[in-house]
């Protein structure tokens, strides 16, 4: 397993639909490298119909240059390691084409396995051309508190100049009080609000702290819930619905 030389991959499929709808659904899920199983695409297609999905944020996903789409959605993927026949990392797929994307690799590497983590920053647009920045995070885990803080500081420096609507979501590995405090400071600096899901008992926890989280600003949270789906991952998915209310120029 090696750090990939080319960490950013974009699917070959493109949509004529180039904007995110003003009322949109989002899935956030650490899929534990199980997204290539047939049951994954079947489940995603069901959720695309009900409750409805327009954005899919996956952490610890597998993909390759030959992967055509994520359950029919075009995607951008940022790899943090290379496997024998594929890559692993974060994937953002959407019911729209991305306007721009950027891969942000950690300088820190996980203890024992010596691999970094990756964050994917993707920019979409609403129909009035207002931007939506989507930040798909898989935070560094088995390193010191200083490294955890440093990596979130690096990410903050990358995105804090952006002033529009924003979603920051993923697996933050905030499994102790001190890590949660650093994450709170990071999201507070960016003006982000935490989306607290229904059925919190289904959210992946470690030492009592929720690892998987969705934060947002500049859009209205309409609904959010965690679903039990242990057949495909040791993490459960979180599905949220947001509304962009500035629909007129």
C-alpha positions in Angstrom: 0.0 0.0 0.0 1.6 3.3 -1.2 0.7 6.9 -1.2 -0.7 7.5 -4.8 1.4 9.7 -7.1 -1.8 11.1 -8.6 -4.3 11.5 -5.8 -7.2 13.3 -7.6 -9.4 11.3 -10.0 -12.6 12.5 -11.8 -15.1 10.1 -13.3 -15.5 10.0 -17.0 -19.2 10.6 -16.9 -20.6 14.2 -17.1 -24.1 15.5 -16.7 -25.9 18.1 -18.7 -27.4 19.1 -15.4 -24.7 21.4 -14.0 -26.3 22.9 -10.9 -27.3 21.7 -7.4 -31.1 22.1 -6.8 -32.1 24.7 -4.2 -33.6 21.9 -2.1 -31.1 19.0 -2.0 -30.3 15.8 -0.1 -26.9 14.8 1.1 -25.4 11.5 2.2 -22.3 11.3 4.4 -20.8 7.8 5.0 -17.5 6.2 5.9 -18.1 3.1 3.8 -15.1 1.1 5.0 -13.9 0.2 1.4 -17.2 -1.7 0.7 -18.6 0.7 -2.0 -17.7 -1.7 -4.9 -20.0 -4.4 -3.5 -23.2 -4.8 -5.6 -25.3 -4.1 -2.5 -23.9 -0.6 -2.2 -25.1 0.8 -5.5 -28.5 -0.8 -5.0 -28.8 0.8 -1.6 -27.7 4.2 -2.9 -30.2 4.1 -5.8 -33.0 3.4 -3.3 -32.0 6.5 -1.3 -31.7 8.6 -4.4 -35.4 8.0 -4.9 -36.5 8.3 -1.2 -35.6 10.4 0.7 -33.8 11.8 -2.4 -30.0 12.5 -2.8 -28.1 15.1 -4.8 -24.7 14.9 -3.0 -22.9 11.8 -1.8 -19.8 12.2 0.4 -17.9 8.9 1.1 -14.9 8.4 3.3 -12.6 5.3 3.1 -14.1 4.5 -0.4 -12.5 2.4 -3.1 -12.2 3.6 -6.7 -10.1 3.2 -9.8 -9.6 4.9 -13.2 -12.2 2.5 -14.6 -15.0 3.4 -12.1 -17.6 5.0 -14.2 -19.9 6.6 -11.6 -21.2 6.3 -8.0 -24.7 4.8 -8.5 -25.1 6.9 -11.6 -23.6 10.2 -10.3 -20.4 11.7 -11.6 -17.8 11.9 -8.9 -14.4 13.4 -7.9 -12.1 11.2 -5.7 -9.1 12.1 -3.7 -6.9 9.1 -2.9 -4.8 8.7 0.2 -3.4 5.3 -0.6 -2.9 3.0 -3.5 -4.2 -0.6 -3.3 -3.1 -3.4 -5.7 -5.9 -2.8 -8.2 -7.6 0.4 -6.9 -7.2 3.5 -4.7 -8.8 4.4 -1.4 -9.8 7.8 -0.1 -12.6 10.3 -0.1 -15.2 10.5 -2.9 -17.8 13.3 -3.6 -20.5 12.5 -6.1 -23.3 14.7 -7.2 -26.4 15.1 -9.3 -24.4 17.9 -11.1 -21.0 18.5 -12.5 -18.3 20.0 -10.3 -17.2 23.5 -11.1 -13.8 23.0 -9.5 -12.1 20.5 -7.1 -9.0 20.3 -5.0 -7.2 17.5 -3.1 -5.7 18.4 0.3 -3.4 15.7 1.7 -2.3 15.7 5.3 1.3 16.1 6.2 0.9 13.7 9.1 0.7 10.0 8.5 -1.1 7.4 10.5 0.9 5.5 13.1 1.9 2.0 12.1 0.4 2.1 8.6 2.3 5.3 7.6 -0.4 6.7 5.3 -1.8 10.2 5.2 -5.4 11.2 5.1 -7.0 13.3 2.3 -9.7 16.0 2.2 -11.6 16.8 -1.0 -12.8 20.3 -1.6 -15.4 20.5 -4.4 -17.2 23.6 -5.7 -20.7 23.4 -7.2 -23.2 26.1 -8.2 -26.9 26.7 -7.6 -29.2 27.8 -10.4 -28.6 31.5 -9.6 -24.8 30.8 -10.0 -24.2 31.2 -6.3 -21.4 28.8 -5.2 -21.6 25.8 -2.8 -18.3 24.6 -1.4 -18.4 20.9 -0.3 -15.5 19.8 2.0 -15.3 16.0 2.4 -13.0 15.3 5.4 -11.4 12.1 6.7 -9.4 13.5 9.6 -6.0 12.2 10.8 -6.6 9.6 13.5 -3.7 7.9 15.4 -1.4 10.9 15.8 -0.8 13.4 18.5 -3.2 16.1 19.5 -0.7 18.7 18.1 -0.9 17.0 14.7 -4.7 16.9 14.8 -4.8 20.6 15.5 -2.1 21.4 12.9 -4.0 19.6 10.1 -7.3 21.4 10.8 -5.3 24.6 10.9 -3.9 23.8 7.5 -7.4 23.0 6.1 -8.8 26.2 7.7 -6.1 28.3 5.9 -7.1 26.7 2.6 -10.8 27.4 2.8 -11.4 30.4 5.1 -11.1 33.0 2.4 -14.3 31.6 0.7 -17.4 33.4 1.9 -20.3 31.5 0.3 -22.5 28.6 1.3 -20.4 25.7 2.6 -20.8 22.1 3.8 -18.0 20.5 5.8 -18.7 16.8 6.5 -17.1 13.5 7.0 -15.3 11.3 9.6 -13.5 13.7 12.0 -12.1 11.1 14.3 -12.9 13.4 17.3 -12.9 10.6 19.9 -11.8 12.6 22.9 -12.7 15.9 24.5 -9.6 17.7 23.5 -10.0 16.7 19.8 -13.7 17.8 19.9 -12.6 21.2 21.3 -10.1 21.6 18.4 -12.9 20.7 16.0 -15.3 23.2 17.7 -12.7 25.9 17.3 -12.2 25.0 13.6 -15.9 25.0 12.7 -16.5 28.2 14.8 -13.8 30.1 12.9 -15.5 29.2 9.7 -19.0 30.1 11.0 -20.3 26.6 10.6 -23.3 25.1 12.5 -23.4 21.5 13.5 -26.3 19.5 12.1 -27.5 17.2 15.0 -29.1 14.1 13.5 -32.2 12.3 14.6 -31.5 8.7 15.8 -28.2 9.8 17.3 -27.7 6.3 18.6 -26.9 5.1 15.1 -24.0 7.6 14.6 -20.6 5.9 14.9 -19.1 6.6 18.3 -15.8 6.0 20.0 -15.3 6.7 23.8 -18.8 8.3 23.6 -17.9 10.9 20.9 -19.6 11.0 17.5 -17.1 10.6 14.7 -19.2 11.3 11.7 -20.5 14.9 11.5 -22.1 17.4 9.1 -21.6 21.2 9.4 -23.0 23.9 7.2 -23.4 27.6 6.7 -25.4 29.8 4.2 -28.0 27.1 3.7 -31.0 26.0 5.9 -31.1 22.5 7.4 -34.5 21.0 6.8 -33.9 17.4 8.1 -31.1 15.1 9.2 -31.1 11.5 10.4 -28.7 8.6 10.9 -29.7 5.3 9.5 -28.8 1.9 10.6 -27.0 0.1 7.8 -24.3 -2.2 9.4 -24.4 -4.7 6.4 -21.9 -2.5 4.4 -19.8 -0.7 7.0 -18.9 -0.3 10.6 -20.1 3.3 10.3 -23.8 4.2 9.7 -24.8 6.7 7.0 -26.1 10.2 7.8 -28.7 11.7 5.4 -29.5 15.4 5.5 -31.7 17.8 3.5 -30.8 21.4 3.0 -32.4 24.4 1.3 -30.7 27.2 -0.5 -33.1 30.2 -0.1 -31.3 32.8 -2.2 -32.8 31.4 -5.4 -33.2 34.7 -7.2 -30.5 36.9 -8.5 
